[in-house]
Structure formats: structure tokens, C-alpha cells
Amino acid sequence: MMLLSARPIMKLFAFLVASSFCLPGCAKPASAAKSEEKVANTITAPPNPATSDKTKSKQSNDNQSSSEKFATVQPTKGTIQWTIEQPGVLEAFESTPIVAKVGGYIEKIYVDIDDRVDGPKFNSQGQMIKPGTLLAKLAIPELDEEVNLKEAMSQLANSEIEVTKRNLEVALATIQMATQKVEEMIAGEKRAKADFDRWESENRRLSGLAKSGITDKQTAEETQNQFLASASTLEETRKRIALARATLQESIAKRNRIQAEVTSAEVKFKSTLAEVRRVKALQQYSEIRAPYDAIVTARFKHTGHFVQSATGTNMERLFTIARVDPLRIVVQVPESEVAFVHKGVPASVRLPALSHQLLKGTIARTSWQVRADARTLRVEIDLPNPKAVIRPGVYAFAYIPVQIQEVLTIPLTAINIQDDMEFVYLVRDQKLYRYQIRTGRRDETKTMIIQKKIAQPGANWEEISGSEEVMVHFPGNFPDGTLLENVGQKP
């Protein structure tokens, strides 16, 4: 007995069921019945919602694509943003070689590499209230003795001032005495003159009386002798006055000389004080201190080493210190980007040494002048580093966001590049015209457009007016004057 497979049995069962619903006289051949069954199933099957939606979406997208394909846009003012990405190196904000101002033996060293040191502290008036950290101490015995010598010379000069001031006081007293003597002599001259005038008058009177015989001759002669004596006294008094005045002038001259000596002694004293301060200042250089807050990055000497004073080309370093808060990130920006980089522009820095950590900073300064050999601009970004986690010398990547505002832009999709030249199609009177353009900066979706010229030999460049109708999508290569409605056809 042969067994029938399941599929023929099912077909047979379906045929019998379909035949049972046919009316009498409507019977048809089996092949025609199967054909009708297939058509009926196709027509009466319920529509698939997903398939229907996809069909409608496809038709909508086709219409939209057709609309976008022929869309035009005018150059619009906008902002072009981009990021300048350049490698850089971290440098210490300051790095200073520490040298000795005066020569001597190193008595003691107080710091070593990797030590933090503090600089001097000042108050609001600029006066130092705390010196910097002591790095090393030099032994300079001859300088200590020189300080003692200068101080002794200063004391001697001060004593000379005291002596000359005493001499000046004596001179002033002498002048006062001489002045009084002159005044006394002048008073004596007045008395002598009065006595002279009296005896002169008496002599004339008695001489006349003696001649007339009224008085005796002896009385007249005695009066004449008194007159002559008064004249001698007057003359002597006047000579004494001249001598007193000369003495006064001598005293004044002596006073002036002593005053000059006082002034000289004071200047000499000041000079010795300056010498004391100078050698004490040199003595202070025997204590080598930190000039600012820093970290010791190198040490070159040890206790007992003799160091020369730093003069000319002799720069014998003891230490090197570096200020690491903040740090400088030095970036070389290409010449084409120079116009967009200036102080105050924010920047980001990525450090591969710190798991590519991204840090925020600001452009603090630029060299302003472009290097002629490299055509780059030195840009420095200050990066705070209060905990000294970041170290100088680390490699870095700098990201400087920049932008141009209020520039005419067009979509990037409108541009076609051929032989390093850029082209767009402009629409005038529903006709296409191919133009070569010059562009500037661009971002992800648009570019700055500067000039245009029709793509024909001998054409001149024109400025962009902003009223041009630019095809949003480059349609392909078509001859100038092609109707916009024929763009979908092959040229």
C-alpha cells in the first residue's frame, strides 16, 4: 500500500472544499479553479500597514528629494566656527639659574632637587616682611672683615663731623667777640671825636684871645696841647676800629672754612655709610635665597665647593629653580590662523601624560611677530597648576576655538571641486550658469564665499553681492544656459 505525502493530501482537501461551494452548472476545470483561487487570494488579502507606510514614505521622499535637488539658496550672513589644533610643549612659567654674586666657599646647602621653596613676601607698601627660602650659605671671611673696616671708617668720619662742629662753634663765638669789639671801638671813636671837637674849638678861641692879650700865653699853649692830644686819640681810635674790623673779617673767613669742613665731613660720613651698606649688601649675597615660589629642578654644587662670582660669561650655576604655577603651553600657530588668535581667547589643552585629560586655559600672550623661517606665531597659554600635578616638558595638544562673524556663506553641498578649483551653479531666469568661486573658512556644513567669476576664459572676478541664487546641491556638469527643468535629463 503506497503512502501519500502530506502536501498532496492538503491540496486535495482544499480542492474538495472549494468545489463544495460552487453552484450547479458552474463547474470548471481544475486548472482554471486554481487560477481563480490565486487571484481571489491576491485581491481579498488585507493590506499590510507597514508595507503601505513604506510605500507612502518612499513616494514622499522621492518628491522631497526632487524638491531639494532643484532648491536654491542665497548667500547668507553667518558665523563660521572651527578649532585650531596644534601640538605644544609645557614650559615652566619662569626658570632661573641660581648663581653666586660673590665668590666664596659653600658653607652649607639647605635644599635639593624636588624641594619646594618660597619667595620673599611683601606688604601692601612694598616692604619685604619675609625673605625667601635660604638655599645655600657661602663662607667669605674677607668680606666680613671688610664690613668691620667700613664701619670703623664710618665711625671715624662721624667723629670728624663732631670736631668740625665744635670748631665752628668757636669760630662763631670769635665772630661775636670781634663784632662787639668793633662796636666798642666805634663808640670810643665817637667819644674821641667829641673830645677832639671840644679842644679844637677851645684852641681856636684861646689862640685869638692870646693874640689880643686878653689871656696869657701859657693858657693858650696848654689848650693847644690838649687839642693835639685829642687829635692823636681820635686817630688811634680809628686805627683800632680798622684793626677790629679786620679781626672780624678774619673770624668770618675762619667760620666759613670750618663750615666747609663740616660739610665735607658730613659728605665723607655719608660716603662711608654708603660703603658700609655696599659691603653689607655684598655680605647678604653670601646667603643665597629663592627669588620666588618655585621647585628646585637641578643642583650643581655641594658643601665645600668654591664658587666664583658671576661676572661676564662666567655663570657658575648652583641650582636651577622653576615656577610651575601657572605653566606656559607654547604653541606654534600657522600664519594662516594668526589673525584669529589674540589675548583672552579661551583654549583647551589635552595632556597624553595625564590620561588625555582635557584642561581649560586662556591665551595669555603671543610673540605678535610671525617667524620668518617657520611662518608661525608663538602663542602661550597659561594653565593653572596649584598642586604642581602637571610638570614642565610634558607634550600637549592645544585646541583654540575661533570664529568669523557676519560673513557670507553657502552650503558645502553646493560646491564641486575640480583640479583644485571650486565651482557652483547659479540660477538666473530658471537657467543654470557655472561659476568658479573663491572661498574662505568653512565648518562642517557651510563655507565662507568671497568672489565669483563665470567659468569662461578671460572672465573677471566679482565680489559676492548676496543676491545670487545658488543651487543647494551641485547637479552635475551642464552647459551655461541649461533650463532648470532639464537638469534631471542627460545633457
Secondary structure in CASP SS format (residue, H / E / C, confidence):
PFRMAT SS
TARGET T0000
AUTHOR 0000-0000-0000
METHOD secondary structure of the structure
MODEL  1
M C 1.00
M C 1.00
L C 1.00
L C 1.00
S C 1.00
A H 1.00
R H 1.00
P H 1.00
I H 1.00
M H 1.00
K H 1.00
L H 1.00
F H 1.00
A H 1.00
F H 1.00
L H 1.00
V H 1.00
A H 1.00
S H 1.00
S H 1.00
F C 1.00
C C 1.00
L C 1.00
P C 1.00
G C 1.00
C C 1.00
A C 1.00
K C 1.00
P C 1.00
A H 1.00
S H 1.00
A H 1.00
A H 1.00
K H 1.00
S H 1.00
E H 1.00
E H 1.00
K H 1.00
V H 1.00
A H 1.00
N H 1.00
T H 1.00
I H 1.00
T H 1.00
A C 1.00
P C 1.00
P C 1.00
N C 1.00
P H 1.00
A H 1.00
T H 1.00
S H 1.00
D H 1.00
K H 1.00
T H 1.00
K H 1.00
S H 1.00
K H 1.00
Q H 1.00
S H 1.00
N H 1.00
D H 1.00
N H 1.00
Q H 1.00
S H 1.00
S H 1.00
S H 1.00
E H 1.00
K H 1.00
F C 1.00
A C 1.00
T E 1.00
V E 1.00
Q C 1.00
P C 1.00
T E 1.00
K E 1.00
G E 1.00
T E 1.00
I E 1.00
Q E 1.00
W E 1.00
T E 1.00
I E 1.00
E E 1.00
Q E 1.00
P E 1.00
G E 1.00
V E 1.00
L E 1.00
E E 1.00
A E 1.00
F E 1.00
E E 1.00
S E 1.00
T E 1.00
P E 1.00
I E 1.00
V E 1.00
A C 1.00
K C 1.00
V C 1.00
G C 1.00
G E 1.00
Y E 1.00
I E 1.00
E E 1.00
K E 1.00
I E 1.00
Y C 1.00
V C 1.00
D C 1.00
I C 1.00
D C 1.00
D C 1.00
R E 1.00
V E 1.00
D C 1.00
G C 1.00
P C 1.00
K E 1.00
F E 1.00
N C 1.00
S C 1.00
Q C 1.00
G C 1.00
Q C 1.00
M E 1.00
I E 1.00
K E 1.00
P C 1.00
G C 1.00
T C 1.00
L E 1.00
L E 1.00
A E 1.00
K E 1.00
L E 1.00
A E 1.00
I C 1.00
P H 1.00
E H 1.00
L H 1.00
D H 1.00
E H 1.00
E H 1.00
V H 1.00
N H 1.00
L H 1.00
K H 1.00
E H 1.00
A H 1.00
M H 1.00
S H 1.00
Q H 1.00
L H 1.00
A H 1.00
N H 1.00
S H 1.00
E H 1.00
I H 1.00
E H 1.00
V H 1.00
T H 1.00
K H 1.00
R H 1.00
N H 1.00
L H 1.00
E H 1.00
V H 1.00
A H 1.00
L H 1.00
A H 1.00
T H 1.00
I H 1.00
Q H 1.00
M H 1.00
A H 1.00
T H 1.00
Q H 1.00
K H 1.00
V H 1.00
E H 1.00
E H 1.00
M H 1.00
I H 1.00
A H 1.00
G H 1.00
E H 1.00
K H 1.00
R H 1.00
A H 1.00
K H 1.00
A H 1.00
D H 1.00
F H 1.00
D H 1.00
R H 1.00
W H 1.00
E H 1.00
S H 1.00
E H 1.00
N H 1.00
R H 1.00
R H 1.00
L H 1.00
S H 1.00
G H 1.00
L H 1.00
A H 1.00
K H 1.00
S H 1.00
G C 1.00
I C 1.00
T C 1.00
D C 1.00
K H 1.00
Q H 1.00
T H 1.00
A H 1.00
E H 1.00
E H 1.00
T H 1.00
Q H 1.00
N H 1.00
Q H 1.00
F H 1.00
L H 1.00
A H 1.00
S H 1.00
A H 1.00
S H 1.00
T H 1.00
L H 1.00
E H 1.00
E H 1.00
T H 1.00
R H 1.00
K H 1.00
R H 1.00
I H 1.00
A H 1.00
L H 1.00
A H 1.00
R H 1.00
A H 1.00
T H 1.00
L H 1.00
Q H 1.00
E H 1.00
S H 1.00
I H 1.00
A H 1.00
K H 1.00
R H 1.00
N H 1.00
R H 1.00
I H 1.00
Q H 1.00
A H 1.00
E H 1.00
V H 1.00
T H 1.00
S H 1.00
A H 1.00
E H 1.00
V H 1.00
K H 1.00
F H 1.00
K H 1.00
S H 1.00
T H 1.00
L H 1.00
A H 1.00
E H 1.00
V H 1.00
R H 1.00
R H 1.00
V H 1.00
K H 1.00
A H 1.00
L H 1.00
Q H 1.00
Q H 1.00
Y C 1.00
S C 1.00
E E 1.00
I E 1.00
R E 1.00
A C 1.00
P C 1.00
Y C 1.00
D C 1.00
A E 1.00
I E 1.00
V E 1.00
T E 1.00
A E 1.00
R E 1.00
F C 1.00
K C 1.00
H C 1.00
T C 1.00
G C 1.00
H C 1.00
F E 1.00
V E 1.00
Q C 1.00
S C 1.00
A C 1.00
T E 1.00
G C 1.00
T C 1.00
N E 1.00
M C 1.00
E C 1.00
R E 1.00
L E 1.00
F E 1.00
T E 1.00
I E 1.00
A E 1.00
R E 1.00
V E 1.00
D E 1.00
P E 1.00
L E 1.00
R E 1.00
I E 1.00
V E 1.00
V E 1.00
Q E 1.00
V E 1.00
P E 1.00
E H 1.00
S H 1.00
E H 1.00
V H 1.00
A H 1.00
F H 1.00
V C 1.00
H C 1.00
K C 1.00
G C 1.00
V C 1.00
P E 1.00
A E 1.00
S E 1.00
V E 1.00
R E 1.00
L E 1.00
P H 1.00
A H 1.00
L H 1.00
S C 1.00
H C 1.00
Q E 1.00
L E 1.00
L E 1.00
K E 1.00
G E 1.00
T E 1.00
I E 1.00
A E 1.00
R E 1.00
T E 1.00
S C 1.00
W C 1.00
Q C 1.00
V C 1.00
R C 1.00
A C 1.00
D C 1.00
A C 1.00
R C 1.00
T E 1.00
L E 1.00
R E 1.00
V E 1.00
E E 1.00
I E 1.00
D E 1.00
L E 1.00
P C 1.00
N C 1.00
P C 1.00
K C 1.00
A C 1.00
V C 1.00
I C 1.00
R C 1.00
P C 1.00
G C 1.00
V C 1.00
Y E 1.00
A E 1.00
F E 1.00
A E 1.00
Y E 1.00
I E 1.00
P E 1.00
V E 1.00
Q E 1.00
I E 1.00
Q E 1.00
E E 1.00
V E 1.00
L E 1.00
T E 1.00
I E 1.00
P E 1.00
L H 1.00
T H 1.00
A H 1.00
I C 1.00
N E 1.00
I E 1.00
Q E 1.00
D C 1.00
D C 1.00
M E 1.00
E E 1.00
F E 1.00
V E 1.00
Y E 1.00
L E 1.00
V E 1.00
R E 1.00
D C 1.00
Q C 1.00
K E 1.00
L E 1.00
Y E 1.00
R E 1.00
Y E 1.00
Q E 1.00
I E 1.00
R E 1.00
T E 1.00
G E 1.00
R E 1.00
R E 1.00
D C 1.00
E C 1.00
T C 1.00
K E 1.00
T E 1.00
M E 1.00
I E 1.00
I E 1.00
Q E 1.00
K E 1.00
K E 1.00
I E 1.00
A C 1.00
Q C 1.00
P C 1.00
G C 1.00
A C 1.00
N C 1.00
W C 1.00
E E 1.00
E E 1.00
I C 1.00
S C 1.00
G C 1.00
S C 1.00
E C 1.00
E C 1.00
V E 1.00
M E 1.00
V C 1.00
H C 1.00
F C 1.00
P C 1.00
G C 1.00
N C 1.00
F C 1.00
P C 1.00
D C 1.00
G C 1.00
T E 1.00
L E 1.00
L H 1.00
E H 1.00
N H 1.00
V C 1.00
G C 1.00
Q C 1.00
K C 1.00
P C 1.00
END
